[in-house]
Amino acid sequence: MKTSVILVISLLFLTISSCTTDSSKEISSVVDTFYKNYNTDFRTAERTLLTQDLSNLIDKAIAKEIFEAEKIKKSNFPSDKPLMIEGDIFTSLYEGQNSFKIGEIKTEENKATVTVEFTNTFYKITWEDEVVLIKDKYWKIDNVIFKGKESNAKSTKEELLSFINSKS
């Protein structure tokens, strides 16, 4: 009896730790794929790796940029610069990163937080931000919490919402 209880507990522990490892691998893969292919232009970010909520905010920001450009073009000052998002919104450094290292991964049910160490070698800066993922069918990036000292916003979503709601 004692042996079978220990065996059942051991199997349960192995099953749970195996699921956690599989989730960590999937989460790590999403973050790795996103940042390897991301070129600091949020308009070209790989949408299949983002939640629908974040993707919708990007669409609204792009629509606002187009609206602002058209408005300026039709104004008395068509050579003025329209309202637009400039700089990297998926890291806390305006200039973005050119290398990264995935750190600690914390999961809780269908939400994960990944600490990512970014480096911009041109500016000789290294910092950490937290990438938040949500699992529906698959893990997808939902936000990036800015931990670096260079950003005015606290997160990717806050930056997008601030732009979308700004008055021109």
N, C-alpha and C positions, 0 to 999 in steps of 0.2 A: 504494500500500500504506500509506504513512504517513498519507495523508488519511483512508483508511477506518478505521484504528486510532484516529485522533483523533476521528472521527465516532462510532465505537462508544463510546469513553470518554465523550464529551460526552453522548450519549444515555443512557448508564448513570447518569451524574451527575444529569442532569435527572430521570430516573425516580426515583432515590433521594430527591432533594430534594423532589420532588412528593409522594411517599408521606409524608415527614416533615411537610410542610405540611398534608396532608390529616389526618394523625393529630393534629397540633397543633390544627387547627380543631375536630375532633371532641372532643378532650379539653377544650379551652376551652369548647365549647358545653355539655358535661356539667356542668362546674364552675359555669359561669355560670347555667345553668338551675336547678341545685340551690340555690345561694345566693339567687337572686332569689325563689324560691318558699318557701324555708325560713323558718319563723317562730320559731325557737329552741326549739321543742318537738320533741324527737327522736321522740316517738311518732307524729308526723304527717309525718315526713320522707318524701320521694318515694322509695319502695322500688325503682322501676324504674331509678333512677340509682345504686343501691348494689349491691355484690356480695352474693351469697347468704350468704357468711360474715358480713358486717357486718349484714345483715338478720336473720340468725338470732340474733346477739347482742342486737339490739334486741328481738326477740320474747322472748328469755329474760329480759331486764331488765323488760319490761312484765309478763310472767308473775310475776316475783318481786314487783313492786310490788303487783299484785293479791293475791297470797298474803299479803304483809305487811299490807295493808289489811284483809283478812278476819280475819287473826290478831288484829289490834288490836281490830276490831269485836267479836270474841267474847271478848276478855280482860276482866279486872276494871277496866280503864281504857280504855273504848271511845272516849273523847274525845282520847286521846293521838295524836300525829302518827306515822303509819307510816313505815317506811323507804322512801325514794323518791329518784329522781334529780332534782335541782333544777339549774337553770341550763342554759346552752347546752353541749352536748357536741360540737358540730361546729366550735367555735372555742375558743381557749384563754382567752377572757374569759367569766366566769360570766354576765354580762349580755348577751353576744352582740354582734353587729355590726348596723349599719344601712346600711353601704355597703362595697363591696369592689372591688378591682382585681386582675385576673389578671396575674401577672408571668411569670417565667421558667418554661418548660415543658421538662423533661428526660425523654426517653424512652429506654428500653433494652428491646428486644424487646417483651414484653407488659406492661411496667410503666412507669408515668409518675409523675413527681413535679412538682407545680405549686406554685409559690410564690404565695401570695395575700396581698395587703395588705388588712387589714380595718380599719375605722374604726367606733368608737362615738362619734357626735357629742355625745350627751348627757354622757358622761364625758370627752370630749375626749381619747380614746385611739386611737392607731393602732399596729398591730402586724402581724407576719407569721406565718402558719402554713403548713405544707406539706400539700397534699392529695395522697394517694397513690391512683392509679387502676390497675386491672388490666384487661387486655383479654382477654375470652373471645371472644364474638362481637362484643361492643361494649365500649367503654370504660365502666367503672363505678367509682365511688368505693369504695375498700376501707378507708381509714383517713384520719385527719387527725393529723399530727404537730404537737404544740403547741410553738411557738417563743416564744410570749408569756410574760410573767413572772407572769401571774395564776393559772395553773392548777396544781393539785396533781398531776394525772396528766400523763403524757407524750404521751398520744394518746387519741383517741376509743375505740379498742378497749380500751386499758388501763383507761379510766374505766368502760366497760361491764363488763368482766371483774371489776374490783374490786367493783363493786356486786353483780353476780351471785354472787360467791363470799363476800360479806360475811356475817357471822353476825349474826342479829338478837337 
